[in-house]
Amino acid sequence: MVPVTNDVEPRRIGFFLVPGFTMIALTSAIEPLRIAKHVTGRLLYDWNLISMDGNPVVASNGLELPTDLAVSAVKSHPLIFVCGGLGSHDYDNRTAFAWLRRLDAGGSTLGAICTGSSVLAKAGLLKGYRCTAHWENLAGLIERYPDIDFTTELFEMDRNRLTCSGGTAALDMMLTLIAQDYGDDLAAEVADQLLHERIRNRHDQQRRPLRNRLGGGHPKLLSVVALMEENLEEPLGYGELASSVNLST
């Protein structure tokens, strides 16, 4: 067991659930916090689930999760994560946006899990920050918000903005947060409990390398597929793809 002093005040973390949020991303974020208590015997993190009205929220897998608080009851908070998922890019709740902006003005650190980044972006809270989102949504976000520095990283921790790409990336982001708060030894012990053999850093890739996904392939074919993936919103024509690798159509 990793020793932690008895005078530690738990770090409070709120998770704002957007309808259709991704369950695996949320649980990947919360479980390291729970296990930190298990291995130290101390409540190092205290968390709550927040929804617009305090009622349960349905995840993308159809499961309904009860919440602890409505946004109206949260006047301030040290750290809030927006938990997104399917359809979050269309989320348009002005009350939620105003609430997030008030938290930011009050000094809150804001984060996003999976496509929660699109909610923060629409609320005008990511300009000037380095951030990320799930690879499937990145091209659209980059096109929609050219003034935001979206990256392909697994997660980003830029000053008072913490964003991750979704899925199990939330696990690595939280383990990194635990390491920052209480040291590498505790983060490693929590990772062991999770059977997570390596804490990935933010530069680890979101997806398997293209060569592995295609089962190998000619370098020019790999280049063409990579170019196609980079232009999903406005697909390139056959002629453009062929000329990019000096081949005929």
MARFIFI-850058 format. One record per atom (N, C-alpha, C): residue in one letter; atom name; x, y, z. Coordinates in pm, whole numbers, padded with zeros to 5 digits. Layout:
> A,CA,X,Y,Z
...
END
This chain:
> M,N,00084,-00120,00000
> M,CA,00000,00000,00000
> M,C,00088,00124,00000
> V,N,00053,00222,-00085
> V,CA,00129,00346,-00094
> V,C,00086,00439,00018
> P,N,00180,00487,00102
> P,CA,00141,00573,00214
> P,C,00102,00712,00168
> V,N,-00003,00765,00228
> V,CA,-00046,00902,00204
> V,C,-00077,00963,00341
> T,N,-00034,01086,00363
> T,CA,-00052,01149,00493
> T,C,-00201,01165,00525
> N,N,-00233,01168,00654
> N,CA,-00372,01171,00698
> N,C,-00441,01306,00680
> D,N,-00362,01411,00654
> D,CA,-00423,01544,00646
> D,C,-00461,01583,00503
> V,N,-00467,01486,00414
> V,CA,-00500,01515,00275
> V,C,-00649,01546,00262
> E,N,-00679,01660,00199
> E,CA,-00818,01694,00167
> E,C,-00851,01634,00031
> P,N,-00963,01563,00018
> P,CA,-00995,01502,-00111
> P,C,-01013,01607,-00220
> R,N,-00963,01575,-00337
> R,CA,-00980,01663,-00452
> R,C,-01118,01637,-00512
> R,N,-01198,01741,-00526
> R,CA,-01334,01727,-00575
> R,C,-01337,01735,-00727
> I,N,-01408,01639,-00787
> I,CA,-01420,01631,-00932
> I,C,-01566,01609,-00968
> G,N,-01617,01689,-01061
> G,CA,-01754,01674,-01107
> G,C,-01755,01624,-01251
> F,N,-01851,01539,-01282
> F,CA,-01868,01487,-01418
> F,C,-02006,01527,-01469
> F,N,-02008,01617,-01566
> F,CA,-02133,01663,-01625
> F,C,-02168,01571,-01742
> L,N,-02280,01502,-01731
> L,CA,-02319,01401,-01829
> L,C,-02406,01461,-01938
> V,N,-02355,01458,-02060
> V,CA,-02432,01499,-02177
> V,C,-02510,01376,-02226
> P,N,-02638,01390,-02260
> P,CA,-02713,01274,-02308
> P,C,-02639,01201,-02420
> G,N,-02633,01068,-02408
> G,CA,-02559,00989,-02506
> G,C,-02411,00978,-02474
> F,N,-02371,01014,-02350
> F,CA,-02230,01006,-02312
> F,C,-02180,00862,-02324
> T,N,-02050,00847,-02340
> T,CA,-01989,00715,-02355
> T,C,-01958,00656,-02218
> M,N,-02020,00546,-02185
> M,CA,-02007,00487,-02053
> M,C,-01864,00442,-02022
> I,N,-01796,00380,-02119
> I,CA,-01661,00330,-02091
> I,C,-01566,00444,-02060
> A,N,-01585,00559,-02124
> A,CA,-01498,00673,-02097
> A,C,-01521,00728,-01956
> L,N,-01649,00734,-01915
> L,CA,-01680,00783,-01780
> L,C,-01624,00689,-01675
> T,N,-01649,00560,-01689
> T,CA,-01601,00466,-01588
> T,C,-01448,00457,-01587
> S,N,-01386,00474,-01703
> S,CA,-01239,00475,-01709
> S,C,-01182,00594,-01632
> A,N,-01260,00702,-01624
> A,CA,-01216,00820,-01549
> A,C,-01238,00803,-01400
> I,N,-01348,00739,-01362
> I,CA,-01384,00730,-01220
> I,C,-01310,00618,-01147
> E,N,-01292,00504,-01211
> E,CA,-01235,00389,-01141
> E,C,-01095,00413,-01083
> P,N,-01005,00485,-01152
> P,CA,-00876,00514,-01088
> P,C,-00890,00595,-00959
> L,N,-00990,00682,-00952
> L,CA,-01013,00761,-00831
> L,C,-01058,00671,-00717
> R,N,-01146,00576,-00749
> R,CA,-01192,00481,-00646
> R,C,-01078,00393,-00597
> I,N,-00998,00344,-00691
> I,CA,-00890,00252,-00654
> I,C,-00780,00324,-00577
> A,N,-00763,00454,-00601
> A,CA,-00666,00531,-00522
> A,C,-00702,00525,-00374
> K,N,-00831,00527,-00344
> K,CA,-00876,00512,-00205
> K,C,-00850,00370,-00155
> H,N,-00875,00274,-00241
> H,CA,-00858,00133,-00203
> H,C,-00715,00102,-00164
> V,N,-00617,00154,-00239
> V,CA,-00478,00117,-00213
> V,C,-00413,00201,-00104
> T,N,-00473,00317,-00070
> T,CA,-00414,00402,00033
> T,C,-00495,00402,00162
> G,N,-00621,00364,00154
> G,CA,-00707,00373,00271
> G,C,-00750,00515,00302
> R,N,-00729,00607,00207
> R,CA,-00765,00747,00225
> R,C,-00854,00793,00111
> L,N,-00951,00878,00142
> L,CA,-01036,00937,00039
> L,C,-00958,01052,-00026
> L,N,-00889,01021,-00136
> L,CA,-00807,01121,-00204
> L,C,-00887,01203,-00304
> Y,N,-00993,01143,-00355
> Y,CA,-01078,01211,-00454
> Y,C,-01224,01190,-00416
> D,N,-01302,01295,-00433
> D,CA,-01445,01290,-00409
> D,C,-01513,01338,-00537
> W,N,-01606,01261,-00589
> W,CA,-01664,01296,-00718
> W,C,-01816,01289,-00713
> N,N,-01878,01363,-00805
> N,CA,-02022,01357,-00818
> N,C,-02061,01366,-00965
> L,N,-02180,01318,-00995
> L,CA,-02234,01319,-01131
> L,C,-02338,01430,-01140
> I,N,-02331,01506,-01248
> I,CA,-02415,01626,-01264
> I,C,-02491,01616,-01395
> S,N,-02617,01654,-01392
> S,CA,-02697,01663,-01515
> S,C,-02768,01798,-01517
> M,N,-02834,01828,-01626
> M,CA,-02902,01957,-01636
> M,C,-03006,01974,-01527
> D,N,-03084,01869,-01500
> D,CA,-03195,01881,-01405
> D,C,-03181,01790,-01283
> G,N,-03069,01722,-01270
> G,CA,-03051,01632,-01157
> G,C,-03113,01495,-01178
> N,N,-03176,01474,-01292
> N,CA,-03238,01347,-01323
> N,C,-03138,01253,-01391
> P,N,-03172,01123,-01400
> P,CA,-03082,01028,-01466
> P,C,-03057,01067,-01612
> V,N,-02942,01022,-01665
> V,CA,-02904,01048,-01803
> V,C,-02877,00915,-01871
> V,N,-02923,00901,-01994
> V,CA,-02904,00777,-02069
> V,C,-02774,00785,-02148
> A,N,-02691,00681,-02133
> A,CA,-02564,00674,-02204
> A,C,-02585,00622,-02346
> S,N,-02478,00622,-02426
> S,CA,-02489,00575,-02564
> S,C,-02520,00426,-02572
> N,N,-02491,00352,-02465
> N,CA,-02520,00208,-02465
> N,C,-02661,00177,-02414
> G,N,-02740,00282,-02387
> G,CA,-02878,00264,-02345
> G,C,-02899,00253,-02195
> L,N,-02788,00245,-02118
> L,CA,-02802,00238,-01973
> L,C,-02828,00375,-01915
> E,N,-02916,00380,-01816
> E,CA,-02952,00506,-01751
> E,C,-02875,00519,-01620
> L,N,-02809,00632,-01603
> L,CA,-02727,00652,-01484
> L,C,-02785,00764,-01398
> P,N,-02811,00738,-01269
> P,CA,-02860,00845,-01182
> P,C,-02751,00949,-01158
> T,N,-02790,01071,-01131
> T,CA,-02694,01177,-01103
> T,C,-02719,01235,-00964
> D,N,-02620,01309,-00914
> D,CA,-02626,01363,-00778
> D,C,-02680,01505,-00772
> L,N,-02653,01584,-00877
> L,CA,-02683,01726,-00870
> L,C,-02733,01778,-01004
> A,N,-02812,01884,-00997
> A,CA,-02848,01961,-01116
> A,C,-02748,02075,-01130
> V,N,-02730,02125,-01251
> V,CA,-02634,02234,-01272
> V,C,-02670,02356,-01188
> S,N,-02796,02378,-01161
> S,CA,-02838,02493,-01083
> S,C,-02785,02488,-00940
> A,N,-02751,02368,-00893
> A,CA,-02700,02353,-00756
> A,C,-02549,02366,-00749
> V,N,-02484,02376,-00864
> V,CA,-02337,02382,-00868
> V,C,-02296,02525,-00904
> K,N,-02271,02605,-00802
> K,CA,-02233,02744,-00824
> K,C,-02083,02760,-00848
> S,N,-02005,02669,-00792
> S,CA,-01860,02670,-00811
> S,C,-01812,02527,-00798
> H,N,-01698,02499,-00857
> H,CA,-01643,02364,-00850
> H,C,-01497,02370,-00895
> P,N,-01406,02301,-00826
> P,CA,-01265,02308,-00865
> P,C,-01234,02244,-00999
> L,N,-01305,02135,-01032
> L,CA,-01275,02063,-01157
> L,C,-01401,01995,-01208
> I,N,-01438,02029,-01331
> I,CA,-01556,01971,-01395
> I,C,-01516,01911,-01530
> F,N,-01555,01786,-01552
> F,CA,-01537,01723,-01683
> F,C,-01672,01713,-01753
> V,N,-01674,01754,-01879
> V,CA,-01792,01734,-01963
> V,C,-01776,01599,-02031
> C,N,-01870,01509,-02006
> C,CA,-01863,01373,-02060
> C,C,-01953,01363,-02182
> G,N,-01892,01351,-02299
> G,CA,-01968,01346,-02422
> G,C,-01975,01206,-02481
> G,N,-02033,01199,-02598
> G,CA,-02047,01071,-02667
> G,C,-02117,01093,-02799
> L,N,-02197,00996,-02840
> L,CA,-02266,01006,-02967
> L,C,-02360,01128,-02969
> G,N,-02345,01209,-03070
> G,CA,-02435,01324,-03086
> G,C,-02395,01448,-03010
> S,N,-02283,01444,-02937
> S,CA,-02244,01563,-02859
> S,C,-02210,01681,-02946
> H,N,-02169,01655,-03071
> H,CA,-02137,01767,-03161
> H,C,-02262,01848,-03196
> D,N,-02381,01789,-03174
> D,CA,-02506,01861,-03200
> D,C,-02567,01918,-03072
> Y,N,-02502,01896,-02958
> Y,CA,-02556,01943,-02831
> Y,C,-02559,02095,-02831
> D,N,-02674,02152,-02802
> D,CA,-02688,02298,-02809
> D,C,-02780,02345,-02696
> N,N,-02724,02351,-02577
> N,CA,-02801,02391,-02459
> N,C,-02739,02520,-02403
> R,N,-02803,02630,-02426
> R,CA,-02747,02759,-02385
> R,C,-02735,02771,-02234
> T,N,-02823,02706,-02161
> T,CA,-02813,02709,-02015
> T,C,-02686,02639,-01969
> A,N,-02657,02525,-02031
> A,CA,-02535,02452,-01997
> A,C,-02411,02532,-02034
> F,N,-02413,02596,-02151
> F,CA,-02297,02675,-02194
> F,C,-02273,02792,-02097
> A,N,-02380,02859,-02058
> A,CA,-02367,02972,-01966
> A,C,-02314,02925,-01831
> W,N,-02361,02809,-01786
> W,CA,-02313,02752,-01658
> W,C,-02164,02723,-01664
> L,N,-02119,02664,-01774
> L,CA,-01977,02633,-01789
> L,C,-01894,02761,-01794
> R,N,-01946,02863,-01860
> R,CA,-01872,02990,-01868
> R,C,-01864,03056,-01730
> R,N,-01969,03043,-01649
> R,CA,-01965,03099,-01514
> R,C,-01862,03025,-01429
> L,N,-01857,02893,-01443
> L,CA,-01757,02816,-01368
> L,C,-01617,02859,-01408
> D,N,-01595,02876,-01536
> D,CA,-01464,02920,-01585
> D,C,-01428,03057,-01528
> A,N,-01523,03149,-01531
> A,CA,-01497,03283,-01477
> A,C,-01468,03278,-01328
> G,N,-01523,03177,-01259
> G,CA,-01499,03163,-01116
> G,C,-01371,03088,-01081
> G,N,-01295,03048,-01183
> G,CA,-01166,02984,-01158
> G,C,-01165,02833,-01166
> S,N,-01273,02773,-01213
> S,CA,-01277,02627,-01226
> S,C,-01184,02578,-01336
> T,N,-01126,02461,-01315
> T,CA,-01059,02390,-01423
> T,C,-01165,02310,-01496
> L,N,-01164,02316,-01629
> L,CA,-01263,02247,-01709
> L,C,-01197,02138,-01792
> G,N,-01265,02027,-01803
> G,CA,-01213,01916,-01882
> G,C,-01321,01858,-01971
> A,N,-01279,01770,-02059
> A,CA,-01373,01704,-02149
> A,C,-01327,01562,-02173
> I,N,-01423,01472,-02179
> I,CA,-01397,01332,-02206
> I,C,-01469,01293,-02333
> C,N,-01396,01229,-02424
> C,CA,-01450,01189,-02554
> C,C,-01492,01314,-02631
> T,N,-01614,01321,-02680
> T,CA,-01657,01436,-02759
> T,C,-01709,01549,-02671
> G,N,-01683,01543,-02541
> G,CA,-01714,01657,-02455
> G,C,-01640,01782,-02499
> S,N,-01530,01764,-02572
> S,CA,-01455,01879,-02623
> S,C,-01540,01965,-02716
> S,N,-01630,01901,-02791
> S,CA,-01715,01979,-02882
> S,C,-01810,02068,-02805
> V,N,-01852,02025,-02685
> V,CA,-01940,02107,-02601
> V,C,-01863,02228,-02549
> L,N,-01742,02205,-02499
> L,CA,-01661,02318,-02451
> L,C,-01628,02414,-02566
> A,N,-01604,02358,-02684
> A,CA,-01572,02443,-02799
> A,C,-01692,02530,-02836
> K,N,-01811,02470,-02837
> K,CA,-01931,02546,-02872
> K,C,-01962,02652,-02768
> A,N,-01921,02626,-02643
> A,CA,-01940,02725,-02536
> A,C,-01834,02834,-02539
> G,N,-01738,02823,-02631
> G,CA,-01633,02924,-02644
> G,C,-01526,02914,-02537
> L,N,-01501,02792,-02488
> L,CA,-01411,02775,-02374
> L,C,-01280,02703,-02407
> L,N,-01252,02684,-02536
> L,CA,-01128,02616,-02573
> L,C,-01035,02702,-02658
> K,N,-01077,02820,-02694
> K,CA,-00992,02905,-02777
> K,C,-00862,02938,-02704
> G,N,-00751,02915,-02773
> G,CA,-00620,02942,-02714
> G,C,-00563,02826,-02636
> Y,N,-00636,02713,-02633
> Y,CA,-00591,02595,-02560
> Y,C,-00557,02482,-02657
> R,N,-00465,02397,-02614
> R,CA,-00435,02274,-02685
> R,C,-00529,02166,-02631
> C,N,-00601,02097,-02718
> C,CA,-00701,02001,-02672
> C,C,-00715,01889,-02774
> T,N,-00790,01786,-02735
> T,CA,-00809,01673,-02824
> T,C,-00950,01618,-02811
> A,N,-00981,01521,-02895
> A,CA,-01112,01454,-02894
> A,C,-01094,01320,-02965
> H,N,-01199,01242,-02969
> H,CA,-01193,01111,-03034
> H,C,-01156,01127,-03181
> W,N,-01070,01037,-03231
> W,CA,-01020,01049,-03369
> W,C,-01131,01056,-03473
> E,N,-01243,00991,-03445
> E,CA,-01353,00988,-03541
> E,C,-01414,01126,-03561
> N,N,-01398,01215,-03463
> N,CA,-01460,01347,-03468
> N,C,-01362,01460,-03493
> L,N,-01232,01429,-03494
> L,CA,-01133,01535,-03501
> L,C,-01140,01618,-03629
> A,N,-01155,01552,-03743
> A,CA,-01156,01626,-03869
> A,C,-01268,01730,-03871
> G,N,-01386,01689,-03825
> G,CA,-01499,01783,-03822
> G,C,-01477,01897,-03725
> L,N,-01417,01867,-03609
> L,CA,-01391,01972,-03510
> L,C,-01287,02071,-03561
> I,N,-01184,02020,-03626
> I,CA,-01079,02108,-03678
> I,C,-01136,02201,-03784
> E,N,-01226,02148,-03867
> E,CA,-01287,02231,-03971
> E,C,-01384,02333,-03910
> R,N,-01458,02292,-03809
> R,CA,-01560,02378,-03749
> R,C,-01500,02486,-03661
> Y,N,-01388,02454,-03596
> Y,CA,-01325,02548,-03502
> Y,C,-01178,02569,-03538
> P,N,-01151,02641,-03647
> P,CA,-01012,02660,-03691
> P,C,-00926,02739,-03594
> D,N,-00989,02811,-03500
> D,CA,-00912,02892,-03405
> D,C,-00874,02814,-03279
> I,N,-00911,02684,-03273
> I,CA,-00878,02600,-03158
> I,C,-00770,02502,-03199
> D,N,-00673,02481,-03112
> D,CA,-00560,02393,-03141
> D,C,-00595,02248,-03106
> F,N,-00671,02183,-03193
> F,CA,-00704,02042,-03174
> F,C,-00586,01956,-03219
> T,N,-00551,01857,-03138
> T,CA,-00441,01768,-03170
> T,C,-00491,01623,-03180
> T,N,-00406,01535,-03227
> T,CA,-00440,01393,-03236
> T,C,-00388,01316,-03115
> E,N,-00346,01387,-03009
> E,CA,-00289,01321,-02892
> E,C,-00394,01238,-02818
> L,N,-00346,01146,-02735
> L,CA,-00435,01062,-02655
> L,C,-00511,01147,-02554
> F,N,-00440,01238,-02490
> F,CA,-00503,01335,-02400
> F,C,-00417,01460,-02395
> E,N,-00475,01569,-02349
> E,CA,-00404,01696,-02338
> E,C,-00432,01756,-02200
> M,N,-00328,01810,-02137
> M,CA,-00343,01878,-02009
> M,C,-00275,02014,-02025
> D,N,-00352,02112,-02069
> D,CA,-00300,02245,-02100
> D,C,-00357,02346,-02001
> R,N,-00275,02380,-01903
> R,CA,-00314,02474,-01797
> R,C,-00443,02428,-01729
> N,N,-00550,02505,-01739
> N,CA,-00675,02467,-01671
> N,C,-00776,02404,-01766
> R,N,-00725,02330,-01864
> R,CA,-00808,02251,-01954
> R,C,-00750,02111,-01966
> L,N,-00832,02009,-01936
> L,CA,-00791,01870,-01942
> L,C,-00886,01797,-02036
> T,N,-00836,01748,-02148
> T,CA,-00922,01682,-02244
> T,C,-00862,01548,-02284
> C,N,-00948,01452,-02314
> C,CA,-00897,01323,-02361
> C,C,-00984,01274,-02475
> S,N,-00929,01177,-02549
> S,CA,-00992,01135,-02674
> S,C,-01105,01035,-02656
> G,N,-01128,00988,-02534
> G,CA,-01239,00897,-02511
> G,C,-01193,00755,-02486
> G,N,-01289,00665,-02469
> G,CA,-01255,00526,-02442
> G,C,-01165,00512,-02320
> T,N,-01064,00430,-02332
> T,CA,-00972,00408,-02220
> T,C,-00867,00518,-02208
> A,N,-00868,00617,-02297
> A,CA,-00776,00730,-02282
> A,C,-00802,00805,-02152
> A,N,-00928,00802,-02106
> A,CA,-00962,00867,-01979
> A,C,-00887,00802,-01864
> L,N,-00862,00673,-01874
> L,CA,-00788,00600,-01772
> L,C,-00646,00655,-01760
> D,N,-00580,00672,-01873
> D,CA,-00442,00721,-01872
> D,C,-00435,00867,-01827
> M,N,-00534,00947,-01866
> M,CA,-00535,01086,-01821
> M,C,-00549,01094,-01670
> M,N,-00638,01013,-01613
> M,CA,-00658,01016,-01468
> M,C,-00538,00959,-01393
> L,N,-00475,00857,-01446
> L,CA,-00354,00804,-01384
> L,C,-00243,00910,-01385
> T,N,-00236,00986,-01492
> T,CA,-00139,01096,-01499
> T,C,-00173,01203,-01397
> L,N,-00302,01232,-01378
> L,CA,-00345,01328,-01278
> L,C,-00308,01280,-01138
> I,N,-00329,01151,-01110
> I,CA,-00292,01094,-00980
> I,C,-00142,01106,-00958
> A,N,-00064,01080,-01062
> A,CA,00082,01092,-01050
> A,C,00122,01236,-01018
> Q,N,00055,01332,-01079
> Q,CA,00085,01472,-01051
> Q,C,00047,01510,-00909
> D,N,-00065,01455,-00860
> D,CA,-00115,01491,-00728
> D,C,-00040,01419,-00616
> Y,N,-00009,01290,-00638
> Y,CA,00042,01208,-00527
> Y,C,00167,01126,-00561
> G,N,00217,01139,-00684
> G,CA,00341,01072,-00718
> G,C,00323,00951,-00809
> D,N,00433,00916,-00875
> D,CA,00431,00807,-00972
> D,C,00403,00671,-00907
> D,N,00449,00651,-00784
> D,CA,00432,00521,-00719
> D,C,00284,00488,-00700
> L,N,00206,00586,-00655
> L,CA,00064,00562,-00637
> L,C,-00004,00537,-00771
> A,N,00030,00616,-00872
> A,CA,-00030,00597,-01005
> A,C,00001,00457,-01057
> A,N,00124,00410,-01035
> A,CA,00162,00277,-01081
> A,C,00085,00168,-01005
> E,N,00065,00189,-00874
> E,CA,-00010,00092,-00794
> E,C,-00156,00085,-00840
> V,N,-00214,00199,-00870
> V,CA,-00352,00201,-00920
> V,C,-00359,00131,-01056
> A,N,-00261,00158,-01143
> A,CA,-00258,00094,-01274
> A,C,-00248,-00058,-01261
> D,N,-00168,-00106,-01165
> D,CA,-00157,-00250,-01142
> D,C,-00291,-00310,-01101
> Q,N,-00364,-00240,-01013
> Q,CA,-00494,-00288,-00971
> Q,C,-00591,-00298,-01089
> L,N,-00573,-00211,-01187
> L,CA,-00659,-00209,-01305
> L,C,-00611,-00305,-01414
> L,N,-00502,-00379,-01386
> L,CA,-00440,-00466,-01485
> L,C,-00400,-00387,-01609
> H,N,-00358,-00265,-01587
> H,CA,-00317,-00173,-01693
> H,C,-00165,-00171,-01691
> E,N,-00101,-00247,-01778
> E,CA,00042,-00274,-01762
> E,C,00132,-00155,-01791
> R,N,00079,-00053,-01857
> R,CA,00160,00065,-01887
> R,C,00072,00188,-01892
> I,N,00113,00293,-01820
> I,CA,00040,00420,-01827
> I,C,00084,00492,-01953
> R,N,-00005,00504,-02047
> R,CA,00030,00571,-02171
> R,C,00044,00722,-02149
> N,N,00137,00783,-02220
> N,CA,00148,00929,-02212
> N,C,00067,00992,-02325
> R,N,00060,01123,-02323
> R,CA,-00031,01190,-02417
> R,C,00010,01170,-02563
> H,N,00139,01136,-02587
> H,CA,00186,01121,-02724
> H,C,00156,00983,-02783
> D,N,00106,00890,-02700
> D,CA,00068,00760,-02757
> D,C,-00046,00778,-02855
> Q,N,-00047,00695,-02958
> Q,CA,-00146,00711,-03064
> Q,C,-00286,00668,-03018
> Q,N,-00385,00738,-03071
> Q,CA,-00523,00699,-03043
> Q,C,-00559,00567,-03112
> R,N,-00504,00545,-03230
> R,CA,-00539,00427,-03309
> R,C,-00416,00341,-03334
> R,N,-00440,00217,-03371
> R,CA,-00329,00132,-03412
> R,C,-00263,00193,-03535
> P,N,-00132,00172,-03553
> P,CA,-00066,00223,-03674
> P,C,-00138,00176,-03800
> L,N,-00140,00261,-03900
> L,CA,-00212,00232,-04023
> L,C,-00167,00101,-04085
> R,N,-00038,00073,-04085
> R,CA,00013,-00051,-04143
> R,C,-00049,-00173,-04074
> N,N,-00065,-00165,-03941
> N,CA,-00125,-00277,-03868
> N,C,-00273,-00291,-03898
> R,N,-00342,-00177,-03912
> R,CA,-00485,-00183,-03939
> R,C,-00514,-00242,-04077
> L,N,-00421,-00217,-04172
> L,CA,-00440,-00268,-04308
> L,C,-00374,-00403,-04329
> G,N,-00307,-00454,-04226
> G,CA,-00238,-00581,-04241
> G,C,-00117,-00570,-04332
> G,N,-00045,-00459,-04321
> G,CA,00070,-00434,-04410
> G,C,00026,-00346,-04524
> G,N,00103,-00347,-04632
> G,CA,00065,-00268,-04748
> G,C,00182,-00192,-04807
> H,N,00168,-00156,-04934
> H,CA,00270,-00080,-05005
> H,C,00275,00062,-04948
> P,N,00396,00120,-04937
> P,CA,00407,00256,-04880
> P,C,00317,00359,-04948
> K,N,00302,00348,-05081
> K,CA,00218,00445,-05151
> K,C,00070,00424,-05118
> L,N,00031,00299,-05101
> L,CA,-00107,00271,-05060
> L,C,-00133,00327,-04921
> L,N,-00038,00308,-04830
> L,CA,-00052,00361,-04695
> L,C,-00064,00513,-04698
> S,N,00014,00577,-04784
> S,CA,00010,00723,-04795
> S,C,-00127,00770,-04844
> V,N,-00183,00698,-04941
> V,CA,-00314,00736,-04996
> V,C,-00423,00719,-04890
> V,N,-00421,00607,-04816
> V,CA,-00522,00584,-04714
> V,C,-00511,00689,-04603
> A,N,-00387,00723,-04564
> A,CA,-00367,00826,-04462
> A,C,-00424,00960,-04509
> L,N,-00402,00993,-04637
> L,CA,-00454,01118,-04692
> L,C,-00607,01117,-04695
> M,N,-00665,01003,-04726
> M,CA,-00811,00991,-04726
> M,C,-00866,01013,-04585
> E,N,-00799,00955,-04485
> E,CA,-00846,00971,-04347
> E,C,-00836,01116,-04301
> E,N,-00741,01190,-04353
> E,CA,-00723,01330,-04314
> E,C,-00825,01421,-04380
> N,N,-00898,01370,-04478
> N,CA,-00992,01454,-04553
> N,C,-01131,01390,-04560
> L,N,-01176,01336,-04446
> L,CA,-01306,01269,-04443
> L,C,-01421,01364,-04467
> E,N,-01408,01489,-04418
> E,CA,-01518,01585,-04434
> E,C,-01535,01629,-04579
> E,N,-01424,01642,-04652
> E,CA,-01428,01681,-04793
> E,C,-01338,01584,-04869
> P,N,-01389,01468,-04905
> P,CA,-01307,01365,-04970
> P,C,-01239,01415,-05097
> L,N,-01117,01371,-05115
> L,CA,-01041,01406,-05235
> L,C,-01080,01313,-05350
> G,N,-01066,01362,-05473
> G,CA,-01096,01280,-05589
> G,C,-00986,01181,-05619
> Y,N,-01018,01083,-05705
> Y,CA,-00920,00981,-05740
> Y,C,-00794,01043,-05799
> G,N,-00814,01142,-05885
> G,CA,-00699,01205,-05951
> G,C,-00606,01271,-05850
> E,N,-00663,01342,-05751
> E,CA,-00581,01407,-05649
> E,C,-00505,01305,-05566
> L,N,-00572,01196,-05532
> L,CA,-00507,01093,-05451
> L,C,-00394,01028,-05529
> A,N,-00419,01000,-05656
> A,CA,-00316,00935,-05738
> A,C,-00194,01025,-05756
> S,N,-00221,01154,-05787
> S,CA,-00108,01245,-05809
> S,C,-00027,01269,-05683
> S,N,-00089,01255,-05566
> S,CA,-00016,01278,-05440
> S,C,00095,01176,-05420
> V,N,00082,01059,-05485
> V,CA,00187,00955,-05470
> V,C,00249,00921,-05606
> N,N,00229,01011,-05702
> N,CA,00289,00995,-05835
> N,C,00251,00864,-05904
> L,N,00120,00834,-05899
> L,CA,00068,00717,-05969
> L,C,-00045,00761,-06062
> S,N,-00072,00681,-06161
> S,CA,-00186,00708,-06247
> S,C,-00315,00672,-06173
> T,N,-00426,00725,-06218
> T,CA,-00553,00693,-06155
> T,C,-00582,00543,-06161
END
